[in-house]
Each structure stands twice: as structure tokens, then as C-alpha cells.
Amino acid sequence: MAILDYSEIVERKIIVHEGQPYEVLTSHVFRKQARKPVNATKIRNLINGKTTEVSFHHTDRIQEADIEYKDAKFLYKSKGEFWFADPKDPSNRFKLEEEMLGNAAKFMKTNYLVETMIFNDEVIGVHLPVKVDLKVTEAPLATRGDTSGSATKQITLETGAIINAPLFITDNEIITVNTETGEYVGRANK
């Protein structure tokens, strides 16, 4: 495990803060008048999903989290619990709460392979590819002349997620979605 200087705590790094793993969402190193530099960060707890703002000073040294990644197969969702299995041993199952998955929960479909994040021998979340292809289950018809705004409509995907997409998207189309932002990327290549 590496020790990071205050200025090395940047976006996407995973650090150990107060004994728990946190992902750095934003960081900004600045100097106020004649004072020493400070790194103002926004970090998200990977175990409970809570976001907090922390300022690291020039004397601070932070430990980088030792995260292990392992493949798992998403099986099903039941009452806010997401069940997974080891792809090589389907009897080895485990569950994660919806809060632990964050945005990824909206874009996982049954039998989908994901990467689990393991910290101190405990699964703390999943990591999806940045782009996934999903089928559109509901897409209302576009109203003619309805282009006064951004010319988008809300559509429902096969996972139940509701996103904004262009007016030309119809039912049963396969589209590409950015899993980090939840935005429409384009039609999937067939």
C-alpha cells in the first residue's frame, strides 16, 4: 500500500480515511493568501455511500487503499438486495445492499459479469464498464414540433432505469448508456 502526499490525492484514487475506503470524487489544491497549500477534496465512502468534504494539509500523508478486484455474476434483485455468484462456483453466493452499489444498480441486468471491489477480504461494491448496451422497453412517441427544449424524452430500459434520450429512440432498440453519468451515448452497433 502506497503512502500518498496531500497533492497526490486526486480524482478516482481510493484512499483509507478514518479506517474506511473512500473514493476521491473531486480535488483542488490551492493556497489562501500567505498560508500553506491545502487540497480541498470531496470523497465518497465505498462502504456506506456517504459523501463528505475533507481538506488535506501539506503535512498530511494518506494511505492508498489496497483494493482487490474479482469477477462475479449478477443473479437477481430482491427487495433492495442484489445477489451475486462466483462465475466458476455458482453455489458461492453473496448479496450487496442497493446503497453500496450506487449508480451501478440501475444498469445491471441478470447474468451480467461485473468486477467486485474487495477491501480487507470484504466485498464493498461493484465496478461496471463505463459503457453498457441495454434494450429500451418503453419509449413514448415523440410529439411533432416538440423541440423547444433539448429535444429529449424519458425512456425506460430493461433494468428499470429511466434516462433521457433523443426523440428518435423507439421501443426494443438497443442503446449504449454511460454507467457513470447515466446518460445516453448512442445506438449500439449491431
C-alpha positions in Angstrom: 0.0 0.0 0.0 1.4 3.3 -1.0 1.5 6.4 1.1 0.2 9.5 -0.8 1.3 13.1 -0.3 -1.5 15.6 0.0 -1.1 16.7 -3.6 -1.4 13.1 -4.9 -4.9 12.7 -3.6 -6.7 13.3 -6.9 -9.9 12.1 -8.6 -10.5 8.4 -8.9 -7.9 7.5 -6.2 -9.1 5.2 -3.5 -7.7 6.2 0.0 -8.1 5.0 3.5 -9.6 7.7 5.7 -10.5 7.0 9.3 -10.1 3.3 8.7 -12.5 3.1 5.8 -12.1 3.1 2.0 -13.0 6.4 0.2 -13.0 7.3 -3.5 -11.9 10.8 -4.3 -14.6 12.5 -6.4 -13.0 16.0 -6.7 -9.8 17.6 -5.5 -8.4 21.1 -5.7 -5.0 22.2 -4.4 -4.9 25.9 -3.6 -3.1 28.4 -1.4 -5.0 31.0 0.6 -3.1 34.3 0.9 0.2 33.6 2.7 -0.9 30.3 4.2 0.4 26.8 3.3 -1.3 24.9 0.4 -4.4 22.8 1.0 -6.1 20.1 -1.0 -9.9 20.5 -0.7 -11.5 17.2 -1.6 -14.9 15.6 -1.9 -14.7 11.9 -1.0 -17.3 9.1 -1.1 -17.3 6.2 1.5 -17.3 3.0 -0.5 -19.0 1.1 2.3 -22.0 3.2 3.1 -22.0 5.6 0.1 -21.9 8.8 2.1 -20.1 11.8 0.6 -18.1 14.2 2.7 -15.7 17.1 2.2 -12.2 16.9 3.7 -9.2 19.3 3.5 -5.8 17.7 3.4 -2.9 19.9 4.5 0.7 19.9 3.2 1.9 17.9 6.2 -0.8 15.1 5.7 0.2 11.7 4.4 -2.7 9.4 3.4 -2.6 5.6 2.8 -3.9 4.4 -0.6 -6.5 1.7 -0.2 -5.5 -1.8 -1.2 -8.5 -2.8 -3.3 -8.7 -6.2 -4.9 -10.9 -6.8 -8.0 -12.6 -10.1 -8.6 -15.2 -11.2 -11.3 -18.8 -12.0 -10.2 -22.1 -12.8 -12.0 -25.1 -10.7 -11.1 -28.0 -13.1 -10.4 -31.1 -11.1 -9.4 -32.5 -8.3 -7.3 -34.9 -8.8 -4.4 -36.2 -6.1 -2.0 -33.2 -3.8 -2.3 -30.7 -6.7 -2.2 -28.6 -7.6 -5.2 -27.4 -11.2 -5.3 -24.1 -12.3 -7.0 -22.3 -15.5 -7.5 -18.7 -16.6 -8.3 -18.7 -17.3 -12.1 -16.7 -20.5 -11.5 -18.7 -21.7 -8.5 -22.4 -20.7 -8.7 -23.0 -22.1 -5.2 -20.7 -19.4 -3.7 -23.3 -16.6 -3.5 -23.3 -13.2 -1.7 -25.5 -10.1 -1.5 -25.0 -6.4 -1.5 -27.3 -3.7 -0.5 -28.5 -1.2 -3.1 -26.8 1.7 -1.3 -23.4 0.0 -1.7 -23.8 -0.2 -5.4 -24.7 3.4 -6.1 -25.3 4.3 -9.8 -24.3 0.8 -10.9 -27.5 -0.7 -9.5 -29.5 1.0 -12.3 -27.6 -0.6 -15.2 -27.0 -4.3 -14.2 -29.0 -7.0 -15.9 -29.4 -10.6 -15.0 -26.4 -12.9 -15.7 -24.2 -9.8 -16.3 -20.5 -10.2 -15.3 -19.2 -7.4 -13.1 -16.0 -6.7 -11.2 -16.4 -6.7 -7.4 -14.3 -4.4 -5.2 -12.8 -6.2 -2.2 -11.3 -4.3 0.8 -10.0 -6.3 3.8 -11.5 -9.5 2.5 -15.0 -8.0 2.3 -16.9 -7.1 -0.9 -17.7 -3.4 -0.8 -19.1 -2.7 -4.2 -19.0 -3.4 -7.9 -17.3 -1.8 -10.8 -19.1 -1.7 -14.2 -17.7 -0.9 -17.6 -18.1 2.8 -18.5 -20.5 2.0 -21.3 -23.1 -0.8 -21.5 -25.7 -1.8 -24.1 -29.3 -2.0 -22.9 -32.6 -2.6 -24.5 -35.3 0.1 -24.5 -38.6 -1.3 -23.0 -40.6 1.9 -23.0 -40.2 4.9 -25.3 -43.2 7.3 -25.7 -43.8 8.6 -29.1 -42.3 12.0 -29.9 -44.8 14.8 -30.4 -44.4 16.6 -33.6 -42.9 20.1 -33.1 -41.8 19.3 -29.6 -38.2 20.6 -30.0 -38.4 23.8 -28.0 -36.1 22.4 -25.3 -33.3 20.0 -25.6 -35.4 17.6 -27.8 -35.2 14.6 -25.4 -37.7 12.3 -23.8 -37.6 9.9 -20.9 -37.3 6.3 -21.8 -37.3 3.1 -19.6 -34.5 0.5 -20.0 -34.7 -3.3 -19.5 -33.1 -2.8 -16.0 -35.9 -0.4 -14.9 -33.7 2.7 -15.2 -35.2 5.8 -16.6 -32.9 8.1 -18.7 -33.2 11.0 -21.1 -32.7 10.1 -24.8 -33.2 11.7 -28.2 -36.7 11.8 -29.7 -35.9 9.3 -32.4 -35.3 6.4 -30.0 -38.1 3.7 -30.1 -39.2 0.6 -28.2 -37.0 -2.5 -28.5 -33.9 -0.6 -29.6 -30.5 -1.4 -28.1 -28.7 1.7 -26.9 -25.4 2.5 -25.2 -25.5 4.2 -21.8 -22.7 5.7 -19.8 -22.9 4.0 -16.4 -21.1 6.8 -14.5 -23.3 9.6 -15.6 -26.5 7.7 -16.6 -26.6 9.5 -19.9 -27.5 8.2 -23.4 -24.4 7.7 -25.6 -25.8 6.4 -28.8 -27.3 3.5 -30.6 -25.5 0.2 -30.1 -23.6 -1.3 -33.1 -25.3 -4.5 -34.2 
